[in-house]
Amino acid sequence: MSVPPPFEGKAALPARRARPQKRLWWRSPSLWAVVGTLGILLVALYGAVKILGNDPSSGPAATVTRNPSPGLDGIIALQVPPEQLAVGDCLQGFKSALEPVTIVTCPTAHNAQMIGSFEITEDVFPGTEQMQSRSESLCKSVTLDPGSSIDSTWSYHFSRPSAGTWKTGDRKVACFLALNEGTVQESLLPDDAAGISS
């Protein structure tokens, strides 16, 4: 009787686990979504800074050209920075003494007028409260046309040096009268008063 040879078994190898494919970090869709969003935000922020004129690299505002012969709309210049306004300018869209405005002829409907400009002569900044009080007094000292329709619907506005701007040489007080509501079609200054400054 013969002895059977040792049993040789066969078995299937265990199924090979699929090796996870290595994801390359630069191919991640979520990464590109974040990069794209950041790019859009940066472009929007840069555009907003340029529009608002607060871009420190842009330097001083370009001089606005005034139209010497305005048409029927009466517009002399659009978006004029406050530092380029002149005494006597009648202003449309005035909100504050620090924002750009449209200059129009005084017979054109407007809500404000630059009525005066003064230079402070002291060497030392007098202090915020003193500067506020002095600026208000200077602006209220401007002689207005007695025939103009000034009443309680008008308010004085003025720009003045701050402690910070004083250090850069700012000594100018600019004076404005503005309607609280509505518009007028006349100058508030006497005919011979255009260019009042001291």
C-alpha positions in Angstrom: 0.0 0.0 0.0 1.4 3.2 -0.9 1.3 6.2 1.3 -0.2 9.3 -0.3 2.2 12.1 -0.8 1.8 15.0 1.7 -1.2 17.1 0.8 -0.3 20.2 -1.1 -3.0 22.7 -0.7 -3.7 25.6 -2.9 -5.5 28.7 -1.7 -6.2 31.9 -3.4 -4.2 34.8 -2.2 -6.2 37.4 -0.3 -7.6 40.1 -2.6 -5.2 42.9 -3.0 -6.3 46.1 -1.4 -6.4 49.0 -3.8 -3.7 51.4 -2.8 -5.3 54.8 -2.3 -4.2 57.1 -5.0 -2.0 59.9 -3.7 -3.7 63.2 -4.2 -1.4 65.9 -5.2 -2.1 69.0 -3.1 -2.0 71.4 -6.0 -4.8 69.4 -7.7 -7.3 69.9 -4.8 -10.4 71.6 -6.0 -11.0 73.2 -2.6 -7.5 74.7 -2.6 -8.2 76.4 -5.9 -11.6 77.6 -4.7 -9.9 79.3 -1.7 -7.2 80.8 -4.0 -9.8 82.0 -6.4 -11.9 83.6 -3.7 -8.9 85.3 -2.2 -7.9 86.7 -5.6 -11.3 88.1 -6.2 -11.4 89.7 -2.7 -7.9 91.3 -3.3 -9.0 92.7 -6.7 -12.2 94.1 -5.2 -10.3 95.7 -2.2 -7.8 97.3 -4.5 -10.6 98.7 -6.7 -12.4 100.1 -3.7 -9.2 101.8 -2.4 -8.6 103.3 -5.8 -12.3 104.5 -6.1 -12.2 106.1 -2.7 -9.0 107.8 -3.4 -7.2 106.4 -0.3 -4.4 104.7 -2.2 -1.3 106.1 -0.5 0.7 105.2 -3.6 -1.4 107.4 -5.8 -0.1 110.7 -4.5 -2.0 114.0 -4.5 -5.2 114.2 -6.5 -4.9 115.4 -10.1 -6.0 118.9 -10.6 -9.6 119.0 -11.8 -10.2 121.1 -15.0 -12.9 123.6 -14.7 -15.2 124.3 -17.6 -15.0 128.0 -18.3 -18.2 127.9 -20.4 -20.7 125.6 -18.6 -23.7 124.4 -20.6 -27.4 124.5 -19.6 -26.7 122.0 -16.8 -24.5 124.7 -15.1 -21.8 122.1 -14.3 -18.3 123.6 -14.0 -16.5 120.5 -12.7 -17.3 117.1 -11.3 -15.9 115.3 -8.3 -13.7 118.2 -7.1 -11.5 117.4 -4.1 -12.0 119.8 -1.2 -8.5 121.2 -1.4 -9.3 122.4 -5.0 -12.3 124.4 -4.1 -12.3 128.2 -4.3 -14.2 130.8 -2.3 -17.5 131.6 -4.1 -17.9 128.0 -5.5 -21.5 126.9 -5.5 -21.7 123.2 -4.8 -24.1 120.3 -5.7 -24.1 117.1 -3.6 -22.3 118.7 -0.6 -22.3 116.4 2.4 -19.3 117.5 4.3 -16.3 119.8 4.0 -14.0 116.7 3.4 -15.8 115.0 0.5 -15.5 115.7 -3.3 -18.4 117.7 -4.8 -19.7 119.1 -8.1 -19.1 122.8 -8.7 -21.9 124.5 -10.6 -22.8 128.1 -11.5 -24.7 129.8 -8.7 -27.9 130.2 -10.7 -28.0 126.4 -11.0 -29.7 124.5 -8.1 -27.1 123.7 -5.4 -27.1 123.0 -1.7 -23.9 124.6 -0.4 -21.3 127.3 -1.1 -17.7 127.9 -0.1 -17.8 131.2 1.6 -14.3 131.8 2.9 -10.8 130.5 3.5 -8.4 131.5 6.2 -4.7 130.7 7.1 -3.8 130.2 10.7 -0.5 132.0 11.5 0.6 130.5 14.8 3.7 128.3 14.9 2.3 125.9 17.6 -1.0 123.9 17.3 -3.4 125.7 19.6 -5.3 122.5 20.6 -8.3 120.8 19.2 -11.0 122.7 21.1 -9.3 126.0 20.5 -8.9 125.2 16.8 -12.6 124.2 16.6 -13.8 127.4 18.3 -11.5 129.6 16.3 -12.5 128.0 13.0 -16.2 128.5 13.8 -15.6 132.2 14.7 -13.7 132.8 11.4 -16.4 131.2 9.3 -19.1 133.2 11.0 -17.2 136.4 10.5 -17.6 136.2 6.7 -19.9 138.9 5.3 -22.8 137.5 3.4 -25.1 139.1 0.9 -27.8 140.8 2.9 -30.3 139.9 0.1 -29.5 136.1 0.4 -32.1 133.8 1.9 -30.1 132.8 5.0 -32.2 131.4 7.8 -32.2 128.4 10.3 -32.3 125.9 7.4 -28.6 126.6 6.8 -25.6 125.3 8.7 -22.0 126.3 8.8 -19.4 123.6 7.9 -15.7 124.0 8.0 -12.5 122.0 7.6 -9.6 122.9 9.9 -6.2 121.6 10.8 -5.9 118.7 13.2 -2.9 118.0 15.4 -1.8 115.4 12.8 -2.2 117.6 9.7 -0.7 120.6 11.5 2.6 118.7 11.6 2.5 118.4 7.8 2.1 122.1 7.4 -1.8 122.4 7.2 -2.9 125.8 8.4 -6.1 126.3 6.3 -9.6 126.8 7.5 -12.2 126.4 4.7 -15.7 127.7 5.4 -19.0 126.5 3.9 -22.7 127.2 4.3 -25.0 124.3 3.4 -28.7 123.8 3.4 -30.0 121.1 5.7 -32.6 120.3 3.0 -33.4 121.4 -0.5 -31.5 123.7 -2.9 -31.1 127.4 -3.9 -30.2 129.2 -7.1 -28.2 132.2 -5.8 -24.9 133.1 -4.3 -24.7 133.8 -0.6 -21.8 136.2 -1.1 -21.9 139.9 -2.2 -20.9 140.3 -5.8 -17.5 141.7 -4.9 -16.7 139.0 -2.3 -15.5 136.1 -4.6 -12.0 135.1 -3.6 -12.4 136.1 0.1 -9.5 134.7 2.0 -7.0 135.8 4.6 
